[in-house]
Amino acid sequence: MLTSFAFSAAAICSGIAYIWAAYAGGPLLRYLFKPLTTALILLTALTLPEPVSHLYRILIAVGLLFSLAGDIFLMLPGDFFLWGLVSFLVAHVFFVAAFLEQTGLQIHGHLLILFTLYGALLLYLLWPYVSALRLPVLVYALVLLLMGWQASERWWTVRSASALLAMVGALLFIASDSILALDKFRAPIPHRDLLIMSSYYAALMCIAWSVHRFEQI
């Protein structure tokens, strides 16, 4: 557990360094700290003792690995946005598989309605501005919301600390991606780097720590 705490602490420091570099540092610092933070979070998930299950750890770790790939694509010079989108799409597929591994597909009407309404609102705000990327954005939004919905369903069903962390992480991921999409396609958002990256790294950290089997709460 001490090793996992050390990797988590290092990831927090690296994430803070990246956000500082986004405002004041040069591109080399951003290229260093952005993937380093995600890599440290991946190591946290890999070293946590007493996993929910070995399959759950593997699925979460692969999801974090594809998130790392998405980080790299989005920071490269040139237009690699679609490659980054695909990488994160695959990451969400693995996260969904992890959340389904314990409880299977769960459907509670009130949760489904909440995520459907949020998705409809987000697409309404983005649709006139995404032009040629409408299909990729639609597919990505559906998978992202599926990930958040099933994480919430898992928490609603099992009420464990692991499920709570996974749900919080999934909701933070939705928040981060929503801010990123609105900033990219609709209008610049003040302090975008702080809002997007702090919620993104917090999301990954919560999802990584959901690997550990905590006591029932």
PEFENNOR-V428463 format. One record per pair of residues at least 4 apart in sequence whose C-alpha atoms are under 7 Angstrom apart, sorted by the first residue. I is the first residue (numbers start at 1). GAP is how many residues later the second one is. D is the distance in Angstrom with one decimal. If there is no record, write none. Layout:
I_GAP_D, I_GAP_D
//
This chain:
1_4_6.3, 1_47_5.9, 1_48_6.2, 2_4_6.1, 3_4_6.3, 3_44_6.9, 4_4_6.1, 4_40_4.8, 4_43_5.6, 4_44_5.6, 5_4_6.1, 6_4_6.1, 7_4_6.1, 7_33_5.6, 7_34_6.8, 7_36_6.6, 7_37_5.5, 8_4_6.2, 8_32_6.8, 8_33_6.3, 8_36_6.1, 9_4_6.3, 10_4_6.0, 10_30_7.0, 11_4_5.9, 11_26_4.8, 11_29_5.3, 11_30_6.1, 12_4_6.2, 13_4_6.2, 14_4_6.2, 14_19_5.7, 14_22_6.9, 14_23_5.3, 15_4_6.3, 15_18_6.8, 15_22_5.5, 16_4_6.2, 17_4_6.0, 17_16_6.6, 18_4_6.1, 18_12_5.6, 18_15_5.0, 18_16_5.8, 19_4_6.7, 19_174_6.6, 19_175_6.1, 20_4_6.0, 20_5_6.7, 21_4_3.8, 21_5_6.4, 21_8_6.1, 21_9_5.7, 22_8_6.4, 22_171_6.8, 25_4_6.3, 26_4_6.8, 27_4_6.1, 28_4_6.2, 29_4_6.1, 30_4_5.8, 32_4_6.2, 33_4_5.9, 34_4_6.9, 34_37_7.0, 35_4_6.1, 35_33_6.0, 35_36_6.2, 35_37_6.5, 36_4_6.1, 37_4_6.4, 38_4_6.2, 38_30_5.8, 39_4_6.3, 39_29_6.7, 40_4_6.3, 41_4_6.5, 41_163_6.9, 41_164_6.0, 41_167_6.6, 42_4_6.3, 42_19_6.1, 42_22_5.8, 42_23_7.0, 42_166_6.9, 43_4_6.1, 44_4_6.2, 44_164_6.6, 45_12_7.0, 45_16_6.5, 45_163_4.7, 45_164_6.3, 45_166_6.3, 46_15_6.8, 48_164_6.0, 49_163_6.4, 50_162_5.7, 50_163_5.7, 51_6_6.5, 51_160_5.2, 51_161_4.4, 51_162_5.2, 52_4_6.5, 52_159_5.7, 52_160_5.7, 52_161_4.7, 53_4_6.4, 54_4_6.3, 55_4_6.1, 56_4_6.1, 56_42_5.1, 56_45_6.8, 56_155_6.8, 57_4_5.9, 57_154_5.6, 58_4_6.1, 59_4_6.2, 59_35_5.5, 59_36_6.5, 59_38_6.9, 59_39_5.4, 60_4_6.2, 60_34_6.6, 60_35_5.8, 60_38_6.3, 60_148_6.9, 61_4_6.1, 62_4_6.3, 62_32_6.8, 63_4_6.2, 63_28_4.0, 63_29_6.5, 63_31_5.2, 63_32_5.8, 64_4_6.2, 64_27_6.6, 65_4_6.4, 66_4_6.2, 66_21_5.4, 66_22_6.2, 66_24_6.7, 66_25_5.1, 67_4_6.2, 67_20_6.5, 67_21_5.5, 67_24_5.8, 68_4_6.4, 69_4_6.3, 69_18_6.2, 70_4_6.1, 70_14_4.2, 70_15_6.9, 70_17_5.0, 70_18_5.7, 71_4_6.3, 71_13_7.0, 72_4_6.3, 73_7_5.6, 73_8_7.0, 73_10_6.3, 73_11_5.0, 74_6_6.0, 74_7_5.8, 74_10_5.5, 80_4_6.3, 81_4_6.1, 82_4_6.2, 83_4_6.2, 84_4_6.3, 85_4_6.0, 86_4_6.2, 87_4_6.3, 88_4_6.2, 89_4_6.4, 89_51_5.9, 89_54_6.9, 90_4_6.5, 91_4_6.3, 92_4_6.0, 92_51_6.7, 92_52_6.3, 92_55_6.2, 93_4_6.2, 94_4_6.2, 95_4_6.3, 95_52_6.7, 96_4_6.2, 96_51_5.0, 96_54_6.8, 97_4_6.0, 99_51_6.4, 99_52_5.8, 99_55_6.6, 100_4_4.4, 100_5_5.9, 103_51_6.6, 106_44_7.0, 106_47_5.9, 107_5_7.0, 107_46_6.9, 108_4_6.3, 109_4_6.1, 110_4_6.2, 111_4_6.4, 111_38_6.8, 112_4_6.0, 112_37_6.8, 113_4_6.0, 114_4_6.2, 115_4_6.0, 115_30_6.5, 115_34_6.5, 116_4_6.1, 117_4_6.2, 118_4_6.2, 119_4_6.1, 119_26_7.0, 120_4_6.0, 121_4_6.3, 122_4_6.3, 123_4_5.4, 126_4_6.3, 126_56_6.8, 126_59_6.8, 126_60_6.6, 127_7_7.0, 129_56_5.7, 129_57_6.2, 130_4_5.5, 130_55_6.2, 133_4_5.9, 134_4_5.9, 135_4_6.2, 136_4_6.0, 137_4_6.0, 138_4_6.2, 139_4_6.3, 140_4_6.0, 141_4_6.0, 142_4_6.0, 143_4_6.1, 144_4_6.4, 144_30_6.8, 145_4_5.9, 146_4_6.0, 147_4_6.1, 147_23_6.7, 148_4_6.2, 148_19_6.7, 148_22_4.9, 148_23_5.8, 149_4_6.1, 150_4_6.0, 151_4_6.4, 151_15_6.0, 151_16_4.7, 151_19_6.6, 152_4_6.1, 152_15_5.2, 153_4_6.1, 154_4_6.1, 154_9_6.1, 155_4_4.9, 155_5_6.7, 155_8_4.7, 155_9_5.6, 155_12_6.6, 159_4_6.5, 159_5_7.0, 159_58_6.6, 160_4_6.2, 160_56_5.0, 160_57_5.6, 161_4_6.1, 161_53_5.8, 161_55_6.5, 161_56_6.3, 162_4_6.2, 162_48_4.2, 162_49_6.7, 162_50_6.5, 162_51_6.3, 162_52_6.2, 163_4_6.1, 163_47_6.6, 164_4_6.2, 165_4_6.0, 165_41_5.1, 165_42_6.2, 165_45_5.4, 166_4_6.1, 166_40_6.1, 166_41_4.8, 166_44_5.5, 167_4_6.2, 168_4_6.1, 168_38_6.8, 169_4_6.1, 169_33_6.9, 169_34_3.8, 169_35_6.3, 169_37_4.9, 169_38_5.2, 170_4_6.3, 170_33_6.3, 171_4_6.2, 172_4_6.1, 172_27_5.6, 172_28_6.6, 172_31_5.1, 173_4_6.1, 173_26_6.8, 173_27_5.6, 173_30_5.4, 174_4_5.9, 175_4_6.3, 176_4_6.2, 176_20_4.8, 176_23_5.5, 176_24_5.5, 177_4_6.0, 178_4_6.1, 179_4_6.0, 179_17_6.3, 180_4_6.0, 180_16_6.3, 181_4_5.9, 182_4_5.0, 182_5_6.3, 183_4_5.1, 183_5_4.6, 183_6_5.3, 184_4_6.9, 191_4_6.3, 192_4_5.8, 193_4_5.7, 194_4_5.7, 195_4_6.2, 196_4_6.0, 197_4_5.9, 198_4_6.1, 199_4_6.0, 200_4_6.3, 201_4_6.1, 202_4_6.2, 203_4_6.2, 204_4_6.0, 205_4_6.2, 206_4_6.2
//
